[in-house]
Amino acid sequence: MNNLSIFLQAGGTGGGMGTIIMMVLLFVVFYFFMIRPQQKKAKDARKFRENLQKGVRVVTIGGLHGKVVEVNEKTVLLEAADGVKLRFEKSAVAMDQSMQLTEETAKAV
């Protein structure tokens, strides 16, 4: 019994360092699989909104499909149908309509 208690006590000394290493590895995994891709996606969306041009077909975050008629500093004028023009904040524009079609095609395959 004396030998068993010595082995159990000796095995517990490295547990603190192992826990720290596991926490660091867990953070690295979260960073590369969750945080970094989300930051990249937000950066791409911001860049797309800054480079909006007249004539581009877009989709808003509410699901409205339209063509950009006018671009101002903070707003965008979209034509949803013939003669129907709606003004949206640039932040409400989600993506280029062709990007959405590409994503739908990729999901179907």
VENNOR-V402198 format. One record per residue. N is the residue number from 1. RES is the residue in three letters. SS is DSSP state (H for helix, E for strand, - for the rest). Layout:
n:N res:RES ss:SS
n:N res:RES ss:SS
This chain:
n:1 res:MET ss:-
n:2 res:ASN ss:H
n:3 res:ASN ss:H
n:4 res:LEU ss:H
n:5 res:SER ss:H
n:6 res:ILE ss:H
n:7 res:PHE ss:H
n:8 res:LEU ss:H
n:9 res:GLN ss:H
n:10 res:ALA ss:H
n:11 res:GLY ss:H
n:12 res:GLY ss:-
n:13 res:THR ss:-
n:14 res:GLY ss:-
n:15 res:GLY ss:H
n:16 res:GLY ss:H
n:17 res:MET ss:H
n:18 res:GLY ss:H
n:19 res:THR ss:H
n:20 res:ILE ss:H
n:21 res:ILE ss:H
n:22 res:MET ss:H
n:23 res:MET ss:H
n:24 res:VAL ss:H
n:25 res:LEU ss:H
n:26 res:LEU ss:H
n:27 res:PHE ss:H
n:28 res:VAL ss:H
n:29 res:VAL ss:H
n:30 res:PHE ss:H
n:31 res:TYR ss:H
n:32 res:PHE ss:H
n:33 res:PHE ss:H
n:34 res:MET ss:H
n:35 res:ILE ss:H
n:36 res:ARG ss:H
n:37 res:PRO ss:H
n:38 res:GLN ss:H
n:39 res:GLN ss:H
n:40 res:LYS ss:H
n:41 res:LYS ss:H
n:42 res:ALA ss:H
n:43 res:LYS ss:H
n:44 res:ASP ss:H
n:45 res:ALA ss:H
n:46 res:ARG ss:H
n:47 res:LYS ss:H
n:48 res:PHE ss:H
n:49 res:ARG ss:H
n:50 res:GLU ss:H
n:51 res:ASN ss:-
n:52 res:LEU ss:-
n:53 res:GLN ss:-
n:54 res:LYS ss:-
n:55 res:GLY ss:-
n:56 res:VAL ss:-
n:57 res:ARG ss:E
n:58 res:VAL ss:E
n:59 res:VAL ss:E
n:60 res:THR ss:E
n:61 res:ILE ss:-
n:62 res:GLY ss:-
n:63 res:GLY ss:-
n:64 res:LEU ss:-
n:65 res:HIS ss:E
n:66 res:GLY ss:E
n:67 res:LYS ss:E
n:68 res:VAL ss:E
n:69 res:VAL ss:E
n:70 res:GLU ss:E
n:71 res:VAL ss:E
n:72 res:ASN ss:-
n:73 res:GLU ss:-
n:74 res:LYS ss:-
n:75 res:THR ss:E
n:76 res:VAL ss:E
n:77 res:LEU ss:E
n:78 res:LEU ss:E
n:79 res:GLU ss:E
n:80 res:ALA ss:E
n:81 res:ALA ss:E
n:82 res:ASP ss:-
n:83 res:GLY ss:-
n:84 res:VAL ss:E
n:85 res:LYS ss:E
n:86 res:LEU ss:E
n:87 res:ARG ss:E
n:88 res:PHE ss:E
n:89 res:GLU ss:E
n:90 res:LYS ss:H
n:91 res:SER ss:H
n:92 res:ALA ss:H
n:93 res:VAL ss:E
n:94 res:ALA ss:E
n:95 res:MET ss:E
n:96 res:ASP ss:E
n:97 res:GLN ss:H
n:98 res:SER ss:H
n:99 res:MET ss:H
n:100 res:GLN ss:H
n:101 res:LEU ss:H
n:102 res:THR ss:H
n:103 res:GLU ss:H
n:104 res:GLU ss:H
n:105 res:THR ss:H
n:106 res:ALA ss:H
n:107 res:LYS ss:H
n:108 res:ALA ss:H
n:109 res:VAL ss:-
